[in-house]
């Protein structure tokens, strides 16, 4: 019954999102449903650099949030100042050729220098133009290095993609361009086994937080974001 209620809540939210009009704005229906903007389209109020510092490498151009386009040494990964436990996150993104980025959930600062050592990552990538061989769990929509996206289709490089991430307790769902591509449950025996067999095996903080920041990655190449919104579940 819990999973059924969870799915119904997710499906209902699609109606509000599909009716959204205007860049970086909320409709009356969305506001009533509890949505709030994480990006106002004007500046980076509400965001900070992971592990502190002013946001310098990221820019807002014509209502679009751009990372530095040259990697983390220049722009740094950014996180929301607010923390979220159970939520639905929606955003739109467009990636430059041969570029790589990601969206992180439940990020915690503290005893780690890298954002990806704490928060699970929804992968963003130029799937079709990436120059080297990829593992199955490295394509767009993946829970990076953990869960492979099923049936994921990224739009052509000059078009916007939509991402939704739904988190409720231990349950996590990834949607790419309206299609559910990943579903997993944190902290199960299966999840622990996957973690122990991949790059997170020596990262005790990875995926353990029950509440945390939303993160956006400045990893390599240009990625653009818009219409970033969230609602608590």
C-alpha positions, -999 to +999 in steps of 0.1 A: +000+000+000+028+024+008+044+020-026+010+025-043+003+058-024+039+069-033+033+062-070-001+080-070+015+111-054+042+111-081+017+107-110-005+136-097+025+159-097+030+154-134-002+174-141+011+204-123+044+203-140+030+198-175+008+229-170+037+251-159+042+282-180+070+307-180+106+303-173+116+297-136+080+304-124+053+284-106+017+282-115-011+287-089-016+249-090+020+242-083+021+266-054-010+251-040+006+216-043+036+228-023+062+234-050+089+260-045+116+273-068+152+264-061+165+287-088+149+321-093+163+327-128+181+359-116+210+349-093+223+321-071+205+331-039+197+299-021+229+281-033+264+279-021+296+261-029+299+226-015+321+228+017+319+266+017+330+296-003+314+321-027+298+309-059+320+323-086+323+300-116+285+296-122+266+323-142+230+332-148+224+342-185+190+350-197+173+330-170+195+300-175+220+286-149+253+277-165+282+259-148+317+271-156+320+248-186+356+239-177+353+217-146+353+218-108+386+235-104+370+267-118+333+266-108+330+241-080+299+220-072+270+239-057+244+228-032+211+242-020+213+261+013+181+242+023+181+206+032+154+181+022+143+147+035+115+134+014+108+153-018+101+155-055+127+175-075+121+187-111+145+204-134+154+209-170+189+206-184+209+208-216+244+196-220+272+206-244+289+180-266+313+157-247+302+171-214+294+155-180+275+166-150+251+154-123+224+161-098+230+150-062+205+142-034+208+143+004+243+158+003+260+163+036+291+185+042+317+176+068+342+148+066+345+145+029+361+166+002+341+154-027+303+158-032+299+125-049+313+107-018+282+116+001+251+121-021+239+096-047+241+111-082+216+113-110+239+112-140+238+139-168+259+132-199+263+136-236+254+099-240+257+098-278+288+119-282+309+108-252+343+099-266+352+068-245+335+036-236+309+039-208+298+014-181+260+008-181+256+028-149+273+059-164+246+069-189+221+098-183+194+090-157+216+064-139+222+063-102+259+068-110+280+037-106+251+019-089+220+015-110+217+014-148+189+034-165+163+013-183+149+027-216+165+061-211+165+084-241+183+117-241+171+144-264+194+157-292+223+178-279+207+212-286+174+203-269+163+205-233+158+173-212+135+170-181+146+152-149+125+142-119+138+126-088+114+113-062+127+104-028+105+090+000+123+074+029+145+047+014+128+047-020+142+066-049+129+070-084+146+086-115+126+100-144+141+112-177+120+130-203+088+117-187+099+080-183+109+062-152+143+048-158+157+039-124+141+027-091+160+016-061+158+013-023+185+026-001+202+006+027+188-029+017+211-059+015+211-056-023+221-019-021+249-026+004+262-053-019+262-030-049+280-004-029+306-029-017+314-039-053+319-004-068+338+028-063+319+036-031+331+006-012+356+027+008+332+057+012+313+051+044+292+084+040+280+076+006+242+074+004+237+072+042+221+105+050+183+106+054+183+144+048+205+167+029+212+193+003+205+192-035+237+194-055+246+204-090+279+193-105+306+213-123+326+184-136+336+188-172+321+208-201+291+230-201+257+220-186+228+244-183+198+243-160+164+259-157+130+255-140+145+239-109+117+233-084+110+210-055+082+200-031+084+182+001+066+149+004 
